[in-house]
Amino acid sequence: MLIPTEYRAGFAKAQALDPEMAERYVRHTMQGDAPADAVMTALDGVPGERQREWLRLGLERGPAAIPDAPDALRALLAEAERVPDWFDPALTRAGCRAFHGHSEMFIGAFVGAVLIEGFSTLISKSFSITGRLVDQGTRRLKQNNRHLSEIFIPGGLERGGDGWKLSVRIRLMHARVRFLLERSEDWDAAAWGAPLSSAHIGFATAAFSGLLLKRARMLGVSLSAEEARSFMLVWRYSGHLMGVDPELQAATEEEALRLHRIGTICEPPPDLESILLANGLINAAPVVAGITDAAERRALVRRIYAISRALIGPTLADQLRYPPARGFGALAVLRARNRLDQALRRLIPAFDRRRRAGQFGRMLGLSFEGDGELSYRLAHHVHAEKDNTP
């Protein structure tokens, strides 16, 4: 197997622990998403307005609504509408209830740990080169939060739901960035493999599911076995819609953590791009939260750094150049507050309803930008600052 140079040292270590998963992960670093990549090839040269109209109609109404669109796009949408045998929408209800009952802690774990851990891989190269996270961190953070929120709204992953449309849209946006980077002199395929590779999309979905459950528990969230299984099912189906290869789809929390653990070993240590992305995400959080006072922003950033360091561990935090901070106290306070909150909600149903409503409202504020309408615009230039084509 031809291994990208940046993965060779990590692969040797991972192979000694789990040769099957190590081989699977590194093999997928050289692969993209063939059906979605075929769509981008077919759309090359098509005016942007026509592309957007096809995507809008296709995602909202299905392939029959775009008979003049390329066959590759219509085939991908038709395949996305086929529900796999393992998915039952009724089984997602427990996971949706659990997420919305603890949405503050889940989003806190997502922003303070899981996103950071995801961007500590070589996926940071794709976002850094294009500038679509460094220069637009606040917008991207809202978009990640929105995807997380929409897939856990009951019915959100059913055909026509915003969670369904967002998941398929993300697949197409990733394919577009991959199409541009593969043709850019900035991308070193021999060293890094494929941009936004199949391995990285699978790794991210494993982190957003199994690792997110683990980090949320570190914040004091307590879930039943049924709720955890349901949570995993939501993310497995969203990952399926995002184009995650079946070899990298995690059906259980244990499978997700295995993929994340071996993938982390295969990946090289975080580089400058990962450092910039991780610190940029943390500093964007107060802006996303709508905090305008400079002193309050600084205080919140310090608190997020402390919590994030405690969640991801000192080794990764130091690699990402976090400022020195003590995280044990911050986690202890959060866990104590969360357990008291859960106890009050069990004892006082009216309090539980108010807390859920309040959390839902704050979650919307952290997730939506502008009027909340989905954008179907595809990038036209590899660098975001030069992408002014309509």
PEFENVEN-V246949 format. One record per backbone hydrogen bond with DSSP energy under -1.0 kcal/mol. NH is the residue of the N-H (numbers start at 1). CO is the residue of the C=O. E is the energy in kcal/mol with one decimal. If there is no record, write none. Layout:
{{NH,CO,E} {NH,CO,E}}
This chain:
{{5,190,-2.0} {6,191,-1.8} {7,4,-1.9} {11,7,-2.6} {12,8,-1.8} {13,9,-1.4} {14,10,-2.8} {15,11,-2.7} {18,14,-2.9} {22,18,-2.6} {23,19,-2.3} {24,20,-2.1} {25,21,-2.8} {26,22,-2.4} {27,23,-2.2} {28,24,-1.6} {30,27,-1.2} {31,28,-1.2} {37,33,-3.2} {38,34,-2.1} {39,35,-1.2} {40,36,-1.7} {41,37,-1.9} {42,38,-2.1} {43,39,-1.9} {46,43,-2.3} {51,47,-2.2} {52,48,-2.6} {53,49,-1.9} {54,50,-2.3} {55,51,-2.5} {56,52,-2.8} {57,53,-2.6} {58,54,-2.7} {59,55,-2.6} {60,56,-2.0} {61,57,-3.0} {62,58,-1.3} {65,62,-1.7} {66,63,-1.6} {69,66,-1.7} {74,70,-1.9} {75,71,-2.7} {76,72,-1.9} {77,73,-2.2} {78,74,-2.1} {79,75,-2.3} {80,76,-2.1} {81,77,-1.2} {82,79,-1.2} {87,84,-1.7} {91,88,-1.8} {92,89,-1.7} {96,92,-2.3} {97,93,-2.6} {98,94,-2.3} {99,95,-2.5} {100,96,-2.4} {101,97,-1.8} {102,98,-1.0} {106,102,-2.4} {107,103,-2.8} {108,104,-2.2} {109,105,-2.6} {110,106,-2.3} {111,107,-2.8} {112,108,-2.7} {113,109,-1.3} {114,109,-2.2} {115,110,-3.0} {117,113,-3.0} {118,114,-2.3} {119,115,-2.2} {121,118,-1.1} {124,121,-1.7} {125,122,-1.4} {127,123,-1.3} {128,124,-2.6} {129,125,-2.7} {130,126,-1.6} {131,127,-1.4} {135,131,-1.1} {140,136,-2.5} {141,137,-2.5} {142,138,-2.0} {143,139,-2.0} {144,140,-2.6} {145,141,-2.3} {146,142,-2.6} {147,143,-2.3} {148,144,-2.1} {149,145,-2.5} {150,146,-3.1} {151,147,-2.0} {153,150,-1.2} {156,153,-3.3} {158,155,-1.3} {161,158,-3.1} {164,156,-2.3} {165,161,-2.5} {166,162,-2.8} {167,163,-1.9} {168,164,-2.1} {169,165,-2.6} {170,166,-2.6} {171,167,-1.6} {172,168,-1.9} {173,169,-2.6} {174,170,-2.8} {175,171,-1.9} {176,172,-2.0} {177,173,-2.2} {178,174,-2.5} {179,175,-2.5} {180,176,-2.0} {181,177,-2.7} {182,178,-2.6} {184,181,-1.9} {187,184,-1.2} {192,188,-2.6} {193,189,-2.3} {194,29,-3.0} {198,31,-2.9} {199,28,-1.5} {201,197,-2.0} {202,198,-2.1} {203,199,-2.7} {204,200,-2.5} {205,201,-1.9} {206,202,-2.2} {207,203,-2.4} {208,204,-2.7} {211,206,-1.6} {212,207,-1.2} {213,209,-2.0} {214,210,-1.8} {215,211,-2.7} {216,212,-2.5} {217,213,-2.0} {218,214,-1.3} {220,217,-1.7} {221,216,-2.1} {228,224,-2.3} {229,225,-2.3} {230,226,-2.4} {231,227,-2.5} {232,228,-2.2} {233,229,-1.9} {234,230,-2.1} {235,231,-1.8} {236,232,-2.6} {237,233,-2.3} {238,234,-2.3} {239,235,-2.8} {240,236,-2.1} {241,237,-2.3} {242,238,-1.7} {243,240,-1.2} {244,239,-2.8} {248,245,-2.4} {249,246,-1.0} {256,252,-2.1} {257,253,-2.4} {258,254,-2.1} {259,255,-2.3} {260,256,-2.5} {261,257,-2.6} {262,258,-2.5} {263,259,-2.6} {264,260,-2.3} {265,261,-1.6} {266,262,-2.3} {267,263,-1.9} {275,271,-2.1} {276,272,-2.6} {277,273,-2.5} {278,274,-2.7} {279,275,-2.1} {280,276,-2.0} {281,277,-2.3} {282,278,-1.8} {283,279,-2.1} {284,280,-1.2} {285,281,-1.1} {288,284,-2.3} {289,285,-2.2} {290,287,-1.3} {291,286,-2.4} {297,293,-2.3} {298,294,-2.3} {299,295,-2.2} {300,296,-2.4} {301,297,-2.5} {302,298,-2.3} {303,299,-2.0} {304,300,-2.7} {305,301,-2.6} {306,302,-2.1} {307,303,-2.5} {308,304,-3.3} {309,305,-2.7} {310,306,-1.8} {311,307,-1.9} {312,308,-2.9} {313,309,-1.7} {317,313,-2.0} {318,314,-2.6} {319,315,-2.1} {320,316,-2.1} {321,318,-1.6} {322,317,-2.5} {331,327,-2.2} {332,328,-2.3} {333,329,-2.3} {334,330,-1.9} {335,331,-2.9} {336,332,-2.4} {337,333,-2.5} {338,334,-2.6} {339,335,-2.4} {340,336,-2.2} {341,337,-2.4} {342,338,-2.3} {343,339,-2.2} {344,340,-2.4} {345,341,-2.0} {346,342,-1.8} {347,343,-1.8} {348,344,-2.5} {352,348,-1.9} {353,349,-2.2} {354,350,-2.1} {355,351,-2.6} {356,352,-2.4} {357,353,-2.3} {358,354,-2.7} {359,355,-2.8} {360,356,-2.4} {361,357,-2.1} {362,358,-2.2} {363,359,-2.6} {364,360,-2.1} {365,361,-1.7} {366,362,-1.6} {368,364,-1.9} {372,369,-1.8} {384,130,-3.5} {386,383,-1.5} {387,384,-1.4} {388,386,-1.7}}
